[in-house]
Structures are given as C-alpha cells and as structure tokens.
Amino acid sequence: MLNKVSSSKMISMPRVAPEGTELPPVEDWVKTFKFSEKRKRKTLCNVETAKKLAELFVPEGSKDKIIVEAYAGPGLLSRALLDLPRERIKKLILIEEEPHFREWLEPLQKADDRVHVVPEDAFWWTTYNKMEEDGLLDGVGTHDWSEVHPNLHFISQIPNNVHGEQLISQLCRAIPDRKWFFKFGRVPLDLITTTTMHTRLSAPTGHKQRTKVGVITQAVADLQSLVPLKDLEPASQHFFYPSKRNSSSGQLRHSKIAEMPQQHVRVVPQIDGAIKPDSLDAWDYAVRQLMITKATSLSKCISALGPGAVSLLKKLTDPSLPPEKRVDVKKAPRDLSTEDWKILVDVFEEWPFRPEQLSIDKAFITAGKHGAR
C-alpha cells in the first residue's frame, strides 16, 4: 500500500517548487476546490502515488517526451512529472477548464518553460484542434505505425461520469482511421478511470460484463494495467473528491463516490488491428445491434442486423471454408472472439442488403462540443 498524504505539510516537489507553486494541504482541499454537484470529479491527492505514476508513465530511458495531460486538476501528477529528470520531458501540456483547479496550474507555467496550460475542456475535439493551431504540437513528428510513438504521450484522470466513459470510447474509436493524435502514430494513452469502466474495456470473451466498448477497444488496442488495484485503495487515500459538509457539525459527509475505486489502464494501438480504415461504422453497427442480446446465440439474434440478415449464417458457416474462417453461430455475441467479430463484420460489409445508415453520433471525433461535466 502506498503511503498516505501528510496533511500537515504543503504538497510540493523538491526540484520544481519555487515560491508560489506549492499546493495547499490536502485537509484544506475541500475548502479550496468548490464545485457544483454536476461538475465534481476525482483528482489525485497522494504525493507518493503521483510519484509512482509519473515514474511508470515516463520511465528511465525516456527522452524529449511531449505529454498532454487532460483533466490535470490542481496538478499533483503534473508536479510529479516535472520532478522527473528534465531530459525525459520536453513539453507538458495541461488541459484544465475548471478555474478552481487551473489557478494552481498557472504558477507552474510561469516557473517552468516546458509547461503550457490550455484552459479548455478535454472532451471537446475543438480543444485539440486549437492546440495544434496555437503551435503546441509543433515538433511532434509522424512515426511509422510499426513502432509506438517515442515522444507524444497522452495522460488523463478521466472524469467519473458518463462523459468520461464516452471520452475513452471515442479515443479508442479514433484509432482505426488514425484520427486525433493517432495521425502522428501509435500514441500511448495512460488513463485513470473507474473500475467499472476498466472492466468494460478489458472484460474477456465470455465475460458477463463484456460490452460493445470492450469489443471495439480490444479489436484496435492492447490494454495493460501498470498499477495493481490494491495500490490505489482505499480510493479516498489517493484521490480527492469534493464532498459536502454538514452545516451543523462542520464535518464532511460520507461520500460513496469518494470511496469508489479507480484503476489505471494503458491503451496502446495495435500494429495490425482487426478494424480496418473505413470499417468502423460497420463494426459499430454490428456490435451495437448484436450486443443488445449478448446472451442469445448468434443464429437467433443475427436478424437484428436487418431484414434478411439470416442469410448471412450460410456464409459464416460455409463448410468449404477453413475452420479459422468460420464462426460458430451457436455462440452468443459476448462469447465471440475478436477474430469471430472480424469474420462476421467482413461478411456483413459484403452483404448487398445491409442498412444504408450505419453510423452513430461521432460528436467528439468530428467537431462536437459535448463537455465532460
């Protein structure tokens, strides 16, 4: 278990703490960071945890990293990253819309020429467009898809709400067509999210919690947890969540959300993912329609793909094909492997009677302004 935060001292980092960059004591955070209920979100508050994460995200041997940290909060992880040997990080771009948090990031920008604060919501696609227009990504080279991008790196403490989950889903959906930062190459993502979302992303074939987002994500990216869940528990010792005070006693009210565990997941685009460019809409449609009845056999639920879709069963089970090119239609959708889904979607795309309208809302990927509240 990582050490608890000492509440009696200012939170600072030894090599990047000129006057004015220290955070207030954790015991004062509830008074310092005040938000309306709908805007609350967890943010890292444990110094030792921040140091460990920074070292894991940007380990020894890293050089000239350009890091985009979304939902940076008041900047505890940011400070830990800046405390690493300087040669590891060339630029640290901090995206934070919330003024109560951002005022604790701006001193870092004044104290360290590597820091750039972006006062926008990290959920908006336009935020990243503006970053490029402002030259913040100048110097980011485009690397061959055969290697993980050696410089550009995305880190985020994902908001613990539906918009946070949508953000993860949209980032992963940007991989096949190499949109967003993936136009520069296989950019790794280090995300801190809820255990619920972590399970949805990583649930294996056959798992009762396997969902559409997991099927799509596992078809385009490899997932890895660098930090055991137990090292981030209990959540309240590692993450701050604004809670209401009891007006009569002055004591903090117990918050179930504050104790909900958080987990780390690293998302790295696959070299040869199952979803090919321009096939995302077909995958989205097929997986969405079939996972609604994820416990029903494919032979019984394939009609959800459209009138006459039962005819696809013959192609999926064609005995003239080698076994690895066929799908066991007795399987339920949640029991289908990534390769099964690939075969199914390929057959669906070749079907001349497939529905014309397949796409779903792509607000983030295009130009939407859905804020992560």
N, C-alpha and C positions, 0 to 999 in steps of 0.2 A: 504494500500500500504506500502511495506517495505521501509525503509529509503534508500536514495541514498548514494553512496560511497563518502566519503570526499576525494577529490583529492589532498588535501594539506598535508596529513599525510601518513607516511609509513603504509602499511597494516600489522598489527601484532595481535597476540592473547595474552592476558595478562599472561597466565601461561606457555606458551611454546614459548617464544620469547627471548631466549638468543641471544647474538650478532651474527649476520650472518644469521638469519632465517627469517628476515622481507622481505616482497615483496616490489617492488618499487611502487611508487604512480600510481594509475590507469591511470592518464594522461600520464604517460611515457610508458605504456604497448605497445602502437603501435610502439614505437621505440625499445623497448626491445625484443619483440617477433615478429620476422620477418620470414615469411614463403612463400614458393612458393604458387601460387594460388590453386593448387590441394591439398595442404596439410592443408589448413586453416580449422579451426573448432572453434566452440564456446566453451568458458570455463567460469566458474563462476567468477565474479569480484566484487560482492556486499557482503561486510562483514556481514551485518545483515541477508541477505538471507542465506549465508553459515552457520551462527549460527543457524538459524531456521531449516534448513535442517538437520544439524547434530543432533539437539535435537529430531527431528521427526524420523530420521533413527535409532538412538541409544538412546531411551528414558530412563528416570529414571527407575531403576529396572534391566536394562541390566547389564550383568556381564561377563567378560572374553571373549568379542567378538573378533573373528578373522575376520577382514574386508579386503576384496580385493577391492580396488578402481581402476577401469580401466579408462584409459584416464584421469589421475589425473590432467593434465595441470600443471600450476605452483604451485598448491597445496593450493588454498584458502580453499576449502572444507576440505582438509586434515588437515590443521591447526585448523579449527573449530572442527573437530573430536577429535584431540589431546587435545583440550582445555576442553573437557568434563571431568568429574571426572575420574581419572585414572583407577578405578576399572571396569569401563564399557568396556574398550578396552584393550585387551591383546596384540594384534598384528595388525599393519596396513600395508598391502602390497600394494604398489603404483606401478601400471603398467603405464609406460610412455616411449614411444620410442623417442619422439621428443626432441633433445638435448636442444633447446632453453627453453623448459619447465623443462626438467629434472634437469638442473643445479640449479633450485630453490627448488627442492625436496631433493637433496643430503645433504644440510645442516641440514634438518630435521632428516635424517638418522643418522648423526653424533651427533645430540643433544638429540635424544630420542631413547632408545634401543628397542622400540616397532616398529619402522619404518624400513621397508625393501623396497628398490627401485628396481624394475625389469625393466631394460632398453629394453623392447621388445614391440611389437605391440599386443595389447589386442585382436585383431581379430584372431590371429593365434592359432590354437589348440595346437601347439607345445609350445607355451608360458606357458600354464597351466601344460603341462607335465613336462617342465623344472622346474617350481615352485615346483612341487612335488619331482622331483629328487634332488633338492637343499635343501629339507627338510623344505621349508617354510610352508607346510601344516601339518608338524608333530604336533601331539597333537589334530588334528581335529578328533573327534570321529564320528562313524557312528550311526545315531539315527533312531529309528523306524519311518516308514513313517506316522504313525498316529499323529506325532507332528511336528510342524515347528522346524527346526534346531535351537537350542538355542544359538549357538556360531558363526558358519560360516555365513557370510553375504556378498553379492556382491552388490557393488555400482558402477554406471558408468554414466558419462556425455557422452552420445552416440554421435559420430560424426554426423554432419548434412549432410550426403551424403548417397548414395545408399549402401555403405558398412556398415554404421551404422545400417541401416534398416535390412540388411541381418544378422547382428550380433544378433539383437533382435530375429529375426525369428529363427535363428539356436539355440539360447539358449533355446527358448521355445520348439523347436523340440527335444531337448535333454532330456526333462522331461519323456516321456513315457517309454523309455528304461533305464532311470536312468543313463545316461551318464554324463560326465563333473562333476561338483560339486554335481550333484544330486545323485551320488553314495554314498554320505555321508548322504543323507536325503533330506527333503523338505527345501532346502536353499532359503531364500527370496532374491529377486532382487529389488533394488531401482534404477530406471532408470530416467534420464532426457533426453527427446527426443523432436523431433519436434511435433507440434500439428497435423501435417498431419499423422505421424506415430502413434501417440496416438489414433487418430480417427480410423485408420485402425485396430489397435489392439482391440479397445473397441466398435466399431460400433455394435449395437444390431441387432437381427434378423429383416430383412425387411428394414434396413437402406440402402440407395443407395450407401454408401461408405463401405458397408460390403465386405470384400475381403477374399482371401484364408488365409492370415496370421491371420486375426481375427478369422476365423472359427477354425483353428488349435489351436491357443492360448487359446481361450475360452473353448476348449474341454479338456484342460490339466491344466489350471491355473485360479486362481481368480485374478482379477485386481482391484486396488484401487488407487485413487489419494489422497494423503495426503495434497497436496498444491493446493489451488484454482488457476486457470489460471490467474486470476486478480492479484494475489500476485507476479506473475513473469512478469508482464507487466508494462511499455514497456520493451521489451527484452533488449534493449541497456543499461538500468539501472541495469541490473542484470547479463548480460553475455557479455564478451568481444569477439569481432570478429575482427581479423586483417583487416584493410581497407587500401587502397592505399591513399597516399597524392597527392594533386595537386601540381605538381612541381613548378608552378609559385607562388601560394599563400601560399603553405605550409599547407593549411587546409585539413582536412580529407574529402575525397569524401563520399557522401551519399551511404550507402550500404543497399540494400533491404534485403539482408541476415541477416544483423545485427539486423534488426527490426522484423525478423520472430520469432513469439513466440515459447517458449519452454514450455513443460509440464512434470510434474512428473507422473510416474506410478509405483506402487508396484506390482510385479508379484510374486504370491505365488502358488507353485504347489498344485493341488487338491489332497485330500487323495485318492479319487476314481475317477480318470479322465475317460473320455469317450474313450480315445485312450489307448488300452492295449499294453503291451510289444509285440514287433514284428509286430504290426499292422500299424506302422507309414507310411510305403511305400504305403499301400493300401489307407490310408487316404489322403496322399499327392497326389496320382494319381487321386483318385475320386474327391476330392475337386478342384484340379487344372483343370481337364478336364471340370467339370460342371460349375465352376465359370466363365469360359470364356464367357458363355452365361447366366450370372446370372439373367437376367430378363425374360428368356424364361422358360415356365413351364417344370417341370421335365419330364413329359410324352413325350415332344417333343425333349428334349436335352439329354436324357439318352443314346442315341446311341453314344454319344461322349466317352462313356466308352469302346467301342469296338464293332466289328461286332456281331450282335445278342443280344446286351445288352437290347434291347426292351423286351426280355423275362423276365427280372428282374421285370418288372412292375407287373406281376401277383403275385409274392411273396411279393412285397411291399404293395399290396392292397388286399391280401388274406382275404376274409370276415370271414374265420374261426378263424382268429387271433383276440385277443382283440384289441380294438381301439388304445391303447398305444403302440402296436407292429406293427401298420401300418403307412404308410406315405401317406399324401395327395399329389398325383403326379400332381395335378393342381398347386401346389406351384412352384414358381421359386426358383432356388438354393439359392439366397440371403434371401429367406423367410423361409428356413429350419432351425429348431432349432438344438441345439447340439444333442438332442435325435433323431431327424429325421436323422441327418447325421450318427449317430451310427447305426441305423437300416439299413440304406442304405449301409454303408460300410460292415456291417456284411453279408448282402445278397451278396454283390459284392465279398467278400472273399470266400464265399461258391460256387460261380459260377465256374464250371469246365473249362469254356472257356475264363476266364479273361486273359488279356495280360500277358505274362511271365515277361516282363521288366516293372517294376513299379517305380523303384527308380529314384530320381533326384540327382543332384550334392550335395554330403554331405561333401564338402571340409572342412568346419570348424569342423564338428563332427569327421571326421577321422583324416587326418593329413595334411590338406591343408595349404597353406601359402598365402592366399588372404589377403593382408594388408588393413586395414581400412584407406584409404588415404583421 
